[in-house]
Amino acid sequence: MTPTSESFVDWFRAAAPYIHAFRHRTFVIAFGGECLTDGRFIDVVHDLNLLESLGVQLVLVHGARPQIDARLAERGIVPRMAGDRRVTDDASLRCVVEAAGAVCLEIEALLSRAVADSPMAGSDIRVASGNFITARPVGVVDGVDFQHTGFVRKVDAVGIRRRLEDDEIVVLPPLGYSPTGEIFNLTLEDVATTTAAALEADKLIFLCEAPGALDLMGQVVSELSAHGAEQLLKDHPAQSEDVRIFLPCAVRACRNGVARTHLISRHVDGALIQELFTREGVGTMVRPDIPDVLRAATPADVPGLIGLIEPLEADGILVRRDRDLLRQEINRFWVLEYQREIIGSVALYPFTEEGSAELACLAINPVHRNFGRGDSLLRHVEYQARQRGIRRLFLLSTRTGQWFEERGFVEVGIDQLPPRKQELYNYERRSKIFVKDLGPAGLPPPALPPASHANSARPHPSSHHHNAREHS
């Protein structure tokens, strides 16, 4: 095979578990009207058709702000905003309804057209829309009468699910209806977030102008807990406008039954596929809070740490540690605590002269695995290494090498170890050696929240299948 075909095969094999896991899952995908004004939405449509063909149940929520503004301008109506919300009077409402209807029809047409213009030729894509959203008025806020601007009051989840079970893609405009027949102008983020929560969707995905939430170094933050997302906005509020709007929605969704929320760039061709079917993703994923505390170990933690690692030592997964030496080196450890019980650990042993460090004793209590805790410990120790000027991590393993390879480690020979570590290598144990080169120093991954923040302590029943970044 050529290098290109080999990389494709490798990618396809790596994506296979997610293809299986996403079948019959519900994704709510939200995007602004800007997605349809630059002619590139057809690329997104190809990806949507692909997801639908893989058995994903899709709900699309669209905005229409540029289309509404264009109609207002045509009629000489000056748009009126109060904060991030449009004040919708009678004349503006007519423009809103016209624009939303036109956008909805354009999306339906593009979904149909893409079937013929893409590898999905011959498939039968059906689209449904309707009055699934019941709304209520915003009313008068700080002296401003928002008139026909509203909030979502209720979502007809039963009706939407019925359409999804009939293999239809549901398209929701930013409109809602009152029981008395009034029409209200809604925000796409309100419709998307409330709908995702009502459906207990597996994913809520926002297509953004920005690549995702950024840290202080201007780098995309790959993963956040709901609490971590709140903390990021507090510590680094200088995000793009849509991230400032969508990130609180992601928190709200995750705390109301949505398994994962993603913020990805609409400007990157294939971003949706890359985010869903690769381990690293390309945007920011927000997950529900886990009621864990990740902290530096203290001497008082030694008994709990021994209780965690003893079964793994007995099984040969971890090499046995001298207990007196463990007490002396406790400052090299971090522990993961759940309801005051130590359920995880990791250690870092620097070899400063070589600019490297050994990652050791990464362990999770078997009862508490499969909820992303191992990944959290790994990200934490990688950050700690960078902060110490370390640019290379290495580890020795007899059983868990594949898990680390899936996270960027590469198997090497003993000659790649620091000389002092080579002298201590146990040839009888025959551990395999794995290394990972670290990037530049940056912000730490947000700390896991204490139990008091655990609004969503119960994992989603299928949460460990939903994205590559949460499989440990």
NORHU-V86462 format. One record per helix or strand of 3 or more residues. SS is the DSSP state (H for helix, E for strand). FROM is the first residue (numbers start at 1). TO is the last residue. If there is no record, write none. Layout:
ss=SS from=FROM to=TO
ss=SS from=FROM to=TO
This chain:
ss=H from=3 to=22
ss=E from=26 to=31
ss=H from=33 to=36
ss=H from=41 to=53
ss=E from=57 to=62
ss=H from=65 to=74
ss=H from=90 to=117
ss=E from=126 to=128
ss=E from=133 to=137
ss=E from=149 to=155
ss=H from=157 to=165
ss=E from=168 to=172
ss=E from=175 to=177
ss=E from=183 to=185
ss=H from=188 to=199
ss=E from=203 to=208
ss=E from=223 to=225
ss=H from=226 to=235
ss=H from=241 to=254
ss=E from=260 to=265
ss=H from=271 to=277
ss=E from=284 to=287
ss=E from=292 to=296
ss=H from=299 to=314
ss=H from=323 to=328
ss=H from=330 to=332
ss=E from=333 to=338
ss=E from=341 to=351
ss=H from=352 to=354
ss=E from=356 to=364
ss=H from=366 to=368
ss=H from=373 to=387
ss=E from=392 to=397
ss=H from=401 to=405
ss=E from=410 to=412
ss=H from=414 to=416
ss=H from=419 to=424
ss=E from=432 to=437
ss=H from=451 to=453
ss=H from=463 to=465
ss=H from=468 to=470
